[in-house]
Amino acid sequence: MTKENTKRQVVYEDEQTITIWKYDSSVTTFGPVEVDIRYKKNYVWVDPTKKKTLGELAKEAKKKTTRKSKIS
């Protein structure tokens, strides 16, 4: 019997990160077992502010519609 190599990794690199996807077919054949994201030294976070959740956006929209109906 020959033993097949069940582990492999794929490396993606762009301007800001190096991403390593590690696969092991003895564990699963549907996707990576581990993903390692390494940021380069000169990486700057694009948007440091907190993004609003869908619930927060819905509450704001509800407040705007109720305010308009009270004015008219």
Number of C-alpha atoms within 10 A of each C-alpha: 3 4 5 8 9 12 12 11 13 11 12 10 11 9 9 14 15 14 16 17 16 16 20 17 15 10 12 11 11 9 12 17 15 12 14 11 14 12 14 12 8 9 10 10 8 6 7 7 7 6 8 9 8 8 9 11 11 12 11 10 12 11 11 11 11 10 11 9 8 7 6 5
